[in-house]
Amino acid sequence: MTSPIAKPWLFSQSNQDPLAATGRPLRWGVIATGRIASLVSRDLALLEDAELYAVSSRGQHTADAFAGEFGFAVAYGDDGGHHGYERLLADDAVDVVYVATPHAQHHRVVLAALRAGKHVLCEKAFTINAREASELIQVAREKKLFLMEAVWSRFLPSMQRAFEIAHSGELGTVQWVTADLGFPAPYSPTARLWAVQDGGGALLDITVYPLLWALGTLGFPQTVSAMGTLNDDGVDAQNALTLGYHHGAQAQLTSSLLAHGPRTATVAGSLGYLQTLGSINNPKKLVVGIGQETPRTEHFEVTGRGYTYELREVTRCVQQGLTESPVMPLEDSLNTMRLFDGVRAQLGVAYPNDAH
């Protein structure tokens, strides 16, 4: 995890209308029918060259209802002999699938999708651990199929602009970054955010967003120090990470399922600073202050709910025959899971998947 920040973080397509077609239409399959699947499906329907073709769920009634609400042509539920997602993956008409299951199911479902010859967009966190991530990446490369982790914020115009400013030299040398994201989540041992068997906890669910600000401006760190609060189930309810870099820069990142925070990010350089207004995973304003000058504010809006940008990237890549995104390369997902493995070791967090 010692590679410096590189150009792939900057998205050359950022000025393009994310709804405009970039090639032949693709038939999408959506696996799972939870809240994130609903949000992404709504944005997917906006793309000119995306066809909402199939959806799967454990229950046929749930799959039918989801298909009816969002306009999918086919709905697959468990039929006693096969899981709904297995039936979807057996459908030759499906070109690409979006996997929206809980974290702990990602490895199994994505592996099945790749073996079925499908291109895959997998919701973050990519997997439970680096071992699972490495296997998926290996299989995707062997089969020459597209695979990408769905870190939607990475593609947003405001995020791309923030990274562009940080690397333009306008702020000087970036010396420190802070970012926080938190909200009090009602506890239930069976809720996805808290369930050990699902990979619950703040780290795998929301730390990716504060981490984006460090990775997008400073790159992967050389050292990581972690502190956290674990509940009685051994799930991290809150964590604080300090990232260290050989050139002396630092990043402090906080994620919490216990408390509201300002949800801000600051990138501080030798000549000036950048700060977000609006939640760090979808900032609507960037404030840039250089020296003693009056700070300027840059304003941003998103198309749809903001998922359109990552969906455009997946569509474009598949249409062009790419097997991974140059903006969200698989090596970054693998290195993120390695970083999270190290954090979990420091916090004492373990999940059932780790024993497989």
VENWOLIN-V944955 format. One line per field, one symbol per residue. ss: DSSP state (H for helix, E for strand, - for the rest). phi: phi as a letter, one per 40 degrees, with the letter a starting at -180 (. if undefined). burial: b if it has 24 or more other C-alpha atoms within 12 Angstrom, else e. Layout:
ss: ???
phi: ???
burial: ???
This chain:
ss: ------HHH----------------EEEEEE---HHHHHHHHHH-----EEEEEEE---HHHHHHHHHHH---EEE-------HHHHHH------EEEE---HHHHHHHHHHHHH---EEEEE------HHHHHHHHHHHHHH---EEEE-HHHH-HHHHHHHHHHHH-----EEEEEEEEE-------------HHH---HHHHHHHHHHHHHHHHH----EEEEEEEE-----EEEEEEEEE-----EEEEEEE--------EEEEE--EEEEEE-------EEEEEE-----EEEE--------HHHHHHHHHHHH----------HHHHHHHHHHHHHHHHHH----HHHH-
phi: .bcccbddcccccccccccccbiccbccbbbgbcccccccccccccccbbbccbbbacbccccccccccbgccbbbbcbgbbcdcccccccccccabbcbcddccddcccdcccccgbcbbbdccdacaccccccccccdcccfbcaacccdccccdcccccccccccgccgccbabbabaaacbdcacbcdcbcdccgchcdccbcdcdcdccccbbgcccbbbbbabbcccgcccaabbbbbbdcgcbbbbbbabbacbcfbbbbbbcbabbbcbhdccaccabbbbbfcccdbbbbbbbcgchcdccccccccccccgcbacccbccccccccccccdccccccgbbbdcccc
burial: beeebeebbbbebbeeebbbebeebbbbbbbbbbebbbbbbbbbbbbbbbbbbbbbbbebeebbebbeebbbbbbbbbeeeebbbbbbbbbebbbbbbbbbbbbbbbbbbbbbbbbbbbbbbbbbbbbbbbbbbebbebbeeeebbbbbbbbbbbbbbbbbbbbbbbeebbebbbbbbbbbbeeeeeeeeebbbbbbbbbbbbbbbbbbbbbbbbbbbbbbbebbbbbbbbeebbbbbbbbbbbbeeebbbbbbbbbbeeeebbbbbbbeebbbbbbbbbbbbbbbbbbbeeeeeeeeeeebbebbbbbbbbbbbbbbbeeebbbbbbbbbbbbbbbbbbbbbbeebebbbeeeee
